[in-house]
Amino acid sequence: MSIAWRERSLGPPGERLALFETGRTEPDAPVLLLVHGLGHWTQAAWDSIVPYLDPAWRIVALDLPGFGSSEKPDARYDAAFFAAALDRVAADLPPRFALAGHSLGGAIAARYAAAHPERITKLALIAPAGFLRVAGIVYAVLGSAPAQWLLQRRPSRGFIDRILRDSVVDPRTIDPAIRERAFALSQDPAMRRAFARVYAAAMREFADSHGITAQLRAWTGPTLILWGREDRYVPMRGMRDTKAVYPAAESVIFEHAGHVVMADKPAECGAALRAFFS
């Protein structure tokens, strides 16, 4: 389903972020900020579930720097880089808002909530990265020069189709327009550079559990964790590590759903978010 997003940009030339809004426009409307995952963009991540969210909310989403319609600077794509991007967006929002993140966006959202708990009303994490304990050697290899070169090579259409297919249980849930946009974005060298550098920097930092758990526990507010049972990219055993950080969190496991649970189970995922935030 195509959503009538209101689009604008934020930030100086070279660092502009694409922002999208839907729902209410009144200044006093409650705000929900959505943060997508690695390689995704606003429409691919959220179009399927927005119709199931509360129409009383002002829904705001951003394309993370390096992805979608946001600019793709030649930068170090580390945790601080994404935190600064979220800070810029938050500065444009009311003093308090709700926050939801998927995959890489979940790691970014969790760290923002921990750093600024006074600004967040509720936090939802959908198959978040950065909680599942991963051997450091994995990201050391991905950050190596040969791996970085390989990640930045121009991919074939078949490769992109496989990445999308493996992100869900039912490939029919992926709109053909999403497939086309994913392939078109993958042909942009700046986007491929951003993708590779996330693995070299941000994901490596998020996977380093030393001292991170204590920092994340600074967020003690209402938390919801959603996961697809058949997630191939962030396996569901990550739920255990996430709940270790947020022992009081509500959690929902979706059967017959993969990493992009929003595509596999749009009505159920949207309903869970609506019930939690409303």
VOBA-1610 file (N, C-alpha, C; in pm, whole numbers, padded with zeros to 5 digits, always signed):
BEGIN
Met+00084-00119+00000Met+00000+00000+00000Met+00088+00125+00000Ser+00056+00221-00087Ser+00133+00344-00095Ser+00077+00446+00003Ile+00166+00501+00086Ile+00126+00598+00187Ile+00153+00740+00136Ala+00062+00830+00165Ala+00079+00970+00124Ala+00168+01041+00226Trp+00299+01018+00215Trp+00394+01081+00306Trp+00413+01228+00268Arg+00429+01312+00367Arg+00468+01451+00345Arg+00620+01457+00360Glu+00689+01490+00252Glu+00836+01481+00251Glu+00901+01618+00269Arg+01010+01622+00344Arg+01092+01742+00357Arg+01234+01697+00389Ser+01326+01792+00392Ser+01464+01758+00423Ser+01512+01840+00541Leu+01616+01789+00605Leu+01669+01851+00726Leu+01821+01844+00723Gly+01888+01955+00753Gly+02033+01955+00761Gly+02099+02030+00647Pro+02229+02052+00658Pro+02303+02128+00557Pro+02330+02044+00433Pro+02362+02112+00320Pro+02398+02038+00197Pro+02512+01940+00223Gly+02496+01822+00166Gly+02594+01717+00185Gly+02560+01624+00299Glu+02473+01671+00390Glu+02434+01590+00505Glu+02282+01587+00522Arg+02209+01625+00417Arg+02064+01637+00430Arg+02000+01501+00456Leu+01907+01501+00551Leu+01828+01383+00582Leu+01689+01399+00522Ala+01638+01294+00462Ala+01502+01295+00411Ala+01407+01255+00524Leu+01310+01342+00552Leu+01210+01315+00655Leu+01075+01297+00589Phe+00995+01207+00645Phe+00863+01178+00592Phe+00763+01179+00708Glu+00647+01238+00684Glu+00544+01242+00787Glu+00410+01201+00729Thr+00327+01144+00814Thr+00189+01113+00779Thr+00108+01119+00907Gly-00022+01119+00893Gly-00107+01130+01012Gly-00136+01276+01045Arg-00158+01303+01171Arg-00199+01437+01215Arg-00088+01541+01195Thr-00130+01664+01184Thr-00037+01774+01164Thr-00037+01875+01278Glu-00134+01862+01372Glu-00143+01960+01480Glu-00018+01956+01567Pro+00027+02073+01615Pro+00148+02079+01698Pro+00140+01996+01825Asp+00017+01976+01876Asp+00004+01903+02002Asp-00023+01753+01982Ala-00019+01706+01858Ala-00043+01563+01833Ala+00075+01481+01885Pro+00048+01364+01944Pro+00159+01278+01988Pro+00239+01230+01868Val+00370+01218+01887Val+00461+01185+01777Val+00523+01047+01797Leu+00528+00970+01689Leu+00600+00842+01685Leu+00707+00853+01578Leu+00834+00837+01617Leu+00946+00841+01524Leu+00988+00698+01488Leu+00997+00671+01358Leu+01032+00538+01307Leu+01172+00541+01245Val+01255+00439+01280Val+01392+00432+01231Val+01412+00296+01162His+01440+00299+01033His+01449+00174+00955His+01586+00106+00972Gly+01599-00009+00911Gly+01721-00088+00923Gly+01819-00070+00809Leu+01926-00148+00812Leu+02036-00139+00716Leu+01988-00168+00574Gly+02019-00076+00482Gly+01983-00095+00342Gly+01839-00064+00309His+01759-00034+00411His+01617-00005+00390His+01596+00144+00368Trp+01473+00184+00354Trp+01433+00325+00347Trp+01290+00331+00399Thr+01239+00453+00418Thr+01111+00471+00486Thr+00999+00389+00425Gln+00977+00402+00295Gln+00862+00336+00233Gln+00873+00185+00240Ala+00993+00131+00217Ala+01011-00014+00221Ala+00986-00069+00361Ala+01028+00007+00461Ala+01018-00041+00598Ala+00878-00026+00656Trp+00810+00085+00627Trp+00693+00121+00708Trp+00560+00131+00633Asp+00561+00135+00500Asp+00434+00152+00428Asp+00331+00046+00464Ser+00377-00076+00486Ser+00282-00186+00507Ser+00212-00180+00642Ile+00275-00114+00742Ile+00212-00115+00875Ile+00149+00018+00914Val+00184+00127+00845Val+00127+00258+00882Val-00025+00257+00884Pro-00093+00189+00788Pro-00239+00190+00793Pro-00298+00128+00920Tyr-00218+00050+00992Tyr-00268-00016+01114Tyr-00231+00061+01242Leu-00157+00170+01227Leu-00120+00249+01343Leu-00232+00347+01377Asp-00223+00408+01493Asp-00327+00497+01542Asp-00330+00626+01459Pro-00444+00657+01395Pro-00451+00780+01315Pro-00446+00907+01399Ala-00455+00892+01530Ala-00445+01010+01617Ala-00301+01057+01634Trp-00205+00979+01579Trp-00065+01013+01596Trp-00010+01086+01475Arg+00094+01162+01498Arg+00177+01218+01391Arg+00293+01121+01375Ile+00301+01056+01260Ile+00404+00957+01234Ile+00518+01024+01157Val+00639+01015+01210Val+00757+01073+01147Val+00858+00961+01121Ala+00913+00959+01002Ala+01016+00860+00968Ala+01129+00932+00897Leu+01249+00879+00913Leu+01363+00935+00840Leu+01430+00826+00759Asp+01489+00866+00647Asp+01583+00778+00578Asp+01718+00802+00645Leu+01776+00697+00700Leu+01906+00712+00765Leu+02009+00766+00666Pro+02107+00843+00713Pro+02211+00892+00622Pro+02280+00775+00554Gly+02298+00790+00422Gly+02359+00683+00344Gly+02258+00597+00271Phe+02127+00615+00303Phe+02026+00525+00249Phe+01903+00601+00201Gly+01825+00536+00115Gly+01702+00597+00067Gly+01728+00730+00000Ser+01647+00829+00036Ser+01657+00962-00025Ser+01748+01056+00052Ser+01802+01012+00164Ser+01897+01096+00237Ser+02030+01101+00163Glu+02107+01206+00192Glu+02238+01217+00129Glu+02334+01114+00188Lys+02440+01087+00115Lys+02528+00975+00146Lys+02672+01026+00158Pro+02702+01093+00268Pro+02835+01155+00281Pro+02946+01052+00290Asp+03064+01097+00255Asp+03185+01015+00269Asp+03230+01030+00414Ala+03180+00941+00500Ala+03200+00955+00644Ala+03224+00819+00706Arg+03259+00820+00833Arg+03270+00696+00910Arg+03131+00664+00964Tyr+03071+00557+00919Tyr+02934+00523+00957Tyr+02935+00442+01088Asp+02969+00514+01195Asp+02977+00449+01326Asp+02859+00487+01413Ala+02858+00440+01536Ala+02746+00466+01626Ala+02727+00615+01649Ala+02836+00688+01664Ala+02828+00832+01688Ala+02767+00904+01568Phe+02798+00857+01447Phe+02745+00917+01324Phe+02593+00906+01322Phe+02541+00787+01353Phe+02396+00768+01352Phe+02329+00838+01471Ala+02397+00843+01584Ala+02343+00915+01698Ala+02328+01063+01666Ala+02425+01120+01597Ala+02419+01261+01559Ala+02302+01286+01464Ala+02279+01191+01371Ala+02166+01206+01278Ala+02034+01205+01354Leu+02021+01113+01451Leu+01897+01107+01527Leu+01881+01230+01615Asp+01991+01282+01666Asp+01985+01406+01745Asp+01928+01521+01661Arg+01969+01527+01534Arg+01920+01634+01447Arg+01770+01623+01424Val+01723+01500+01406Val+01580+01480+01386Val+01503+01511+01515Ala+01554+01462+01628Ala+01487+01483+01756Ala+01476+01631+01790Ala+01576+01709+01750Ala+01574+01853+01777Ala+01459+01921+01705Asp+01406+01855+01602Asp+01297+01910+01522Asp+01160+01859+01570Leu+01160+01779+01678Leu+01037+01718+01729Leu+00999+01779+01864Pro+00878+01750+01913Pro+00839+01796+02046Pro+00934+01742+02153Pro+00928+01797+02275Pro+01020+01754+02381Pro+01013+01605+02412Arg+00895+01544+02396Arg+00880+01401+02423Arg+00808+01333+02308Phe+00857+01215+02272Phe+00798+01142+02161Phe+00822+00992+02181Ala+00745+00911+02109Ala+00764+00766+02111Ala+00861+00728+02000Leu+00929+00614+02016Leu+01037+00577+01926Leu+01029+00428+01893Ala+01043+00395+01764Ala+01047+00255+01722Ala+01158+00237+01619Gly+01231+00126+01629Gly+01339+00100+01535Gly+01344-00046+01495His+01381-00070+01370His+01392-00206+01317His+01537-00235+01282Ser+01588-00351+01327Ser+01721-00400+01289Ser+01828-00298+01328Leu+01907-00246+01233Leu+02004-00142+01266Leu+01935-00024+01333Gly+01816+00011+01286Gly+01740+00119+01348Gly+01703+00088+01492Gly+01687-00040+01525Gly+01661-00077+01664Gly+01779-00049+01753Ala+01900-00079+01703Ala+02022-00050+01780Ala+02037+00100+01801Ile+02010+00177+01696Ile+02020+00323+01706Ile+01917+00377+01803Ala+01794+00327+01793Ala+01686+00375+01880Ala+01713+00341+02026Ala+01762+00220+02052Ala+01790+00178+02190Ala+01895+00268+02253Arg+01995+00301+02177Arg+02102+00386+02231Arg+02055+00530+02249Tyr+01965+00576+02164Tyr+01911+00710+02184Tyr+01825+00713+02311Ala+01742+00613+02330Ala+01657+00609+02450Ala+01740+00605+02577Ala+01852+00532+02573Ala+01939+00523+02691Ala+02008+00656+02718Ala+02045+00727+02611Ala+02116+00854+02626Ala+02022+00969+02661His+01894+00956+02619His+01797+01065+02641His+01664+01009+02692Pro+01664+00940+02805Pro+01540+00878+02852Pro+01430+00979+02882Glu+01470+01102+02913Glu+01371+01204+02945Glu+01289+01247+02824Arg+01336+01213+02704Arg+01268+01256+02582Arg+01174+01149+02526Ile+01191+01023+02569Ile+01118+00912+02510Ile+01003+00869+02601Thr+00885+00852+02543Thr+00770+00805+02620Thr+00764+00652+02621Lys+00784+00591+02503Lys+00783+00446+02491Lys+00880+00406+02379Leu+00934+00284+02391Leu+01034+00235+02296Leu+00991+00098+02242Ala+00987+00085+02109Ala+00958-00044+02046Ala+01078-00085+01961Leu+01122-00208+01976Leu+01236-00262+01902Leu+01190-00383+01822Ile+01212-00378+01691Ile+01169-00485+01601Ile+01295-00556+01550Ala+01316-00680+01595Ala+01437-00756+01558Ala+01560-00667+01562Pro+01589-00604+01677Pro+01698-00506+01681Pro+01836-00569+01668Ala+01923-00502+01596Ala+02064-00539+01593Ala+02129-00490+01722Gly+02249-00540+01748Gly+02326-00487+01859Gly+02301-00552+01993Phe+02215-00654+01999Phe+02190-00723+02126Phe+02239-00868+02121Leu+02221-00933+02007Leu+02265-01070+01991Leu+02416-01077+02002Arg+02465-01164+02089Arg+02609-01177+02108Arg+02671-01242+01985Val+02759-01168+01920Val+02824-01213+01798Val+02975-01211+01819Ala+03043-01314+01773Ala+03189-01318+01787Ala+03253-01199+01718Gly+03344-01134+01787Gly+03409-01015+01733Gly+03478-01038+01601Ile+03524-01162+01578Ile+03595-01193+01455Ile+03506-01171+01333Val+03373-01188+01350Val+03281-01171+01237Val+03292-01030+01181Tyr+03284-00930+01270Tyr+03289-00792+01223Tyr+03431-00748+01191Ala+03529-00813+01251Ala+03667-00785+01213Ala+03690-00825+01067Val+03632-00938+01029Val+03644-00983+00889Val+03567-00890+00797Leu+03442-00854+00836Leu+03361-00766+00751Leu+03422-00627+00736Gly+03498-00587+00836Gly+03562-00456+00829Gly+03697-00458+00761Ser+03745-00576+00722Ser+03876-00586+00658Ser+03871-00527+00517Ala+03986-00492+00465Ala+03994-00431+00333Ala+03933-00519+00223Pro+03964-00651+00219Pro+03902-00734+00114Pro+03750-00738+00123Ala+03696-00749+00246Ala+03550-00754+00262Ala+03487-00620+00225Gln+03552-00511+00262Gln+03500-00380+00227Gln+03497-00361+00075Trp+03599-00410+00008Trp+03602-00403-00139Trp+03489-00485-00198Leu+03469-00604-00144Leu+03364-00692-00195Leu+03225-00632-00173Leu+03201-00575-00053Leu+03071-00517-00021Leu+03039-00397-00109Gln+03142-00334-00165Gln+03118-00215-00245Gln+03112-00244-00395Arg+03122-00370-00432Arg+03109-00405-00574Arg+02963-00395-00616Arg+02941-00363-00743Arg+02805-00348-00796Arg+02735-00484-00798Pro+02623-00500-00726Pro+02557-00630-00721Pro+02465-00653-00841Ser+02438-00777-00869Ser+02345-00812-00977Ser+02202-00801-00926Arg+02109-00796-01019Arg+01967-00795-00981Arg+01931-00923-00906Gly+01987-01035-00949Gly+01958-01161-00882Gly+02004-01162-00738Phe+02119-01101-00711Phe+02170-01094-00574Phe+02077-01011-00487Ile+02033-00895-00536Ile+01942-00809-00460Ile+01809-00881-00436Asp+01760-00951-00536Asp+01635-01027-00518Asp+01651-01133-00409Arg+01768-01196-00404Arg+01790-01298-00302Arg+01794-01235-00162Ile+01859-01120-00148Ile+01864-01052-00019Ile+01722-01020+00029Leu+01640-00969-00062Leu+01502-00936-00028Leu+01422-01062+00005Arg+01440-01165-00074Arg+01366-01289-00054Arg+01398-01351+00081Asp+01524-01346+00121Asp+01563-01405+00249Asp+01521-01322+00370Ser+01474-01198+00344Ser+01433-01113+00457Ser+01292-01143+00504Val+01218-01223+00428Val+01079-01256+00462Val+01057-01406+00447Val+00945-01452+00497Val+00906-01592+00478Val+00834-01608+00346Asp+00745-01513+00315Asp+00668-01519+00192Asp+00715-01409+00097Pro+00793-01442-00008Pro+00845-01340-00100Pro+00736-01261-00170Arg+00614-01313-00174Arg+00505-01242-00241Arg+00467-01115-00166Thr+00513-01101-00042Thr+00481-00981+00035Thr+00567-00861-00007Ile+00669-00885-00089Ile+00757-00776-00133Ile+00700-00714-00260Asp+00661-00590-00250Asp+00603-00519-00364Asp+00707-00507-00477Pro+00665-00527-00602Pro+00760-00513-00714Pro+00828-00376-00716Ala+00758-00272-00672Ala+00819-00139-00670Ala+00933-00133-00570Ile+00920-00208-00461Ile+01028-00214-00362Ile+01149-00285-00422Arg+01126-00392-00495Arg+01235-00464-00561Arg+01311-00372-00657Glu+01235-00295-00735Glu+01298-00206-00833Glu+01379-00097-00764Arg+01322-00037-00659Arg+01394+00070-00588Arg+01519+00014-00520Ala+01507-00106-00462Ala+01624-00166-00396Ala+01736-00187-00496Phe+01702-00235-00614Phe+01806-00257-00715Phe+01866-00124-00761Ala+01780-00024-00784Ala+01829+00107-00829Ala+01922+00169-00725Leu+01885+00161-00597Leu+01971+00216-00492Leu+02104+00141-00483Ser+02099+00011-00508Ser+02221-00069-00497Ser+02323-00035-00605Gln+02278+00033-00710Gln+02369+00070-00818Gln+02444+00200-00789Asp+02408+00267-00679Asp+02471+00393-00640Asp+02597+00362-00558Pro+02716+00399-00607Pro+02840+00370-00532Pro+02841+00430-00392Ala+02778+00547-00375Ala+02777+00612-00243Ala+02695+00530-00143Met+02585+00469-00190Met+02505+00384-00102Met+02581+00258-00066Arg+02651+00199-00163Arg+02728+00079-00135Arg+02841+00110-00037Arg+02900+00227-00051Arg+03005+00269+00042Arg+02949+00281+00184Ala+02831+00340+00196Ala+02767+00353+00327Ala+02737+00216+00386Phe+02682+00127+00303Phe+02648-00008+00348Phe+02771-00078+00404Ala+02880-00072+00329Ala+03004-00139+00372Ala+03056-00078+00501Arg+03053+00053+00512Arg+03111+00118+00630Arg+03028+00095+00756Val+02899+00070+00741Val+02819+00033+00859Val+02876-00094+00921Tyr+02912-00191+00838Tyr+02971-00315+00889Tyr+03111-00292+00945Ala+03183-00200+00888Ala+03319-00174+00935Ala+03320-00098+01067Ala+03214-00021+01095Ala+03216+00066+01213Ala+03098+00042+01306Ala+02978+00087+01267Ala+02863+00084+01359Ala+02831-00056+01409Met+02818-00153+01316Met+02780-00287+01358Met+02887-00350+01447Arg+03011-00318+01419Arg+03121-00370+01502Arg+03110-00313+01644Glu+03076-00184+01654Glu+03059-00122+01785Glu+02937-00176+01858Phe+02828-00193+01785Phe+02706-00244+01847Phe+02725-00387+01899Ala+02811-00463+01833Ala+02834-00601+01873Ala+02928-00614+01991Asp+02996-00505+02028Asp+03088-00507+02141Asp+03008-00489+02270Ser+02988-00596+02343Ser+02900-00592+02460Ser+02967-00532+02583His+03099-00504+02576His+03170-00453+02693His+03115-00316+02735Gly+03050-00312+02846Gly+02999-00187+02900Gly+02871-00138+02837Ile+02829-00197+02724Ile+02711-00147+02654Ile+02583-00180+02729Thr+02575-00301+02784Thr+02453-00343+02853Thr+02417-00247+02965Ala+02516-00209+03045Ala+02489-00116+03154Ala+02440+00018+03101Gln+02497+00063+02991Gln+02453+00189+02932Gln+02308+00181+02883Leu+02274+00071+02815Leu+02139+00057+02761Leu+02034+00050+02871Arg+02072-00001+02986Arg+01978-00012+03097Arg+01941+00123+03158Ala+02004+00230+03109Ala+01962+00363+03152Ala+01818+00391+03108Trp+01774+00319+03003Trp+01633+00329+02963Trp+01553+00226+03042Thr+01459+00272+03124Thr+01376+00182+03206Thr+01228+00201+03178Gly+01196+00278+03074Gly+01056+00303+03042Gly+00990+00187+02971Pro+00862+00204+02934Pro+00788+00096+02866Pro+00855+00055+02736Thr+00874-00077+02719Thr+00947-00129+02603Thr+00871-00247+02544Leu+00868-00252+02412Leu+00807-00363+02339Leu+00910-00421+02244Ile+00923-00554+02243Ile+01016-00623+02154Ile+00936-00715+02061Leu+00955-00699+01931Leu+00886-00781+01832Leu+00990-00858+01751Trp+00957-00985+01719Trp+01052-01067+01643Trp+00979-01167+01556Gly+01033-01196+01440Gly+00982-01302+01355Gly+01051-01433+01388Arg+00976-01539+01404Arg+01030-01668+01443Arg+01137-01717+01345Glu+01120-01688+01215Glu+01210-01742+01113Glu+01305-01636+01057Asp+01348-01546+01144Asp+01441-01439+01105Asp+01576-01499+01068Arg+01620-01478+00944Arg+01750-01531+00899Arg+01864-01432+00924Tyr+01832-01306+00943Tyr+01937-01204+00953Tyr+01974-01170+01097Val+01877-01155+01183Val+01903-01138+01326Val+01824-01248+01396Pro+01885-01366+01414Pro+01812-01482+01466Pro+01738-01454+01595Met+01627-01525+01612Met+01539-01495+01723Met+01601-01522+01860Arg+01713-01590+01865Arg+01778-01607+01995Arg+01825-01472+02050Gly+01827-01370+01962Gly+01858-01236+02008Gly+01754-01181+02102Met+01634-01238+02099Met+01529-01196+02194Met+01576-01214+02338Arg+01646-01324+02363Arg+01696-01352+02499Arg+01792-01242+02545Asp+01884-01204+02458Asp+01982-01103+02495Asp+01917-00965+02509Thr+01814-00939+02427Thr+01744-00811+02437Thr+01665-00804+02567Lys+01599-00913+02602Lys+01520-00914+02726Lys+01609-00912+02850Ala+01733-00953+02835Ala+01826-00943+02948Ala+01854-00797+02982Val+01847-00711+02881Val+01865-00568+02902Val+01736-00504+02953Tyr+01622-00551+02901Tyr+01491-00494+02938Tyr+01403-00606+02995Pro+01430-00650+03118Pro+01355-00765+03172Pro+01206-00741+03188Ala+01163-00616+03196Ala+01020-00587+03212Ala+00950-00564+03079Ala+01022-00579+02968Ala+00964-00549+02836Ala+00854-00647+02799Glu+00755-00597+02727Glu+00658-00684+02661Glu+00726-00743+02538Ser+00687-00863+02499Ser+00746-00922+02380Ser+00641-01000+02302Val+00656-00996+02170Val+00565-01069+02080Val+00650-01139+01976Ile+00625-01269+01958Ile+00693-01347+01854Ile+00590-01378+01746Phe+00625-01348+01622Phe+00534-01373+01510Phe+00576-01501+01439Glu+00485-01597+01436Glu+00511-01722+01364Glu+00507-01697+01213His+00583-01776+01139His+00587-01766+00993His+00621-01624+00949Ala+00718-01564+01016Ala+00763-01430+00981Ala+00915-01426+00986Gly+00973-01347+00896Gly+01118-01335+00890Gly+01168-01206+00951His+01281-01158+00897His+01344-01039+00955His+01257-00915+00937Val+01200-00899+00817Val+01111-00784+00795Val+00969-00828+00830Val+00946-00837+00959Val+00817-00885+01008Val+00705-00790+00965Met+00740-00664+00939Met+00640-00567+00895Met+00580-00607+00760Ala+00658-00676+00676Ala+00609-00721+00546Ala+00534-00853+00559Asp+00589-00946+00638Asp+00525-01077+00654Asp+00394-01069+00731Lys+00391-00984+00834Lys+00274-00976+00922Lys+00234-00830+00945Pro+00195-00759+00840Pro+00168-00616+00857Pro+00055-00585+00954Ala-00057-00656+00942Ala-00171-00628+01030Ala-00138-00660+01174Glu-00074-00775+01197Glu-00043-00816+01334Glu+00064-00727+01396Cys+00167-00694+01318Cys+00273-00607+01367Cys+00219-00467+01395Gly+00141-00415+01302Gly+00082-00283+01321Gly-00010-00279+01439Ala-00089-00385+01460Ala-00180-00389+01573Ala-00105-00392+01705Ala+00006-00468+01710Ala+00086-00474+01833Ala+00145-00337+01866Leu+00195-00268+01764Leu+00251-00134+01786Leu+00141-00036+01827Arg+00028-00046+01763Arg-00083+00045+01796Arg-00128+00026+01941Ala-00144-00099+01981Ala-00187-00126+02118Ala-00084-00076+02219Phe+00043-00095+02188Phe+00149-00054+02280Phe+00158+00098+02292Phe+00160+00166+02180Phe+00180+00310+02184Phe+00052+00386+02224Ser-00062+00327+02200Ser-00186+00397+02233Ser-00236+00366+02373
//
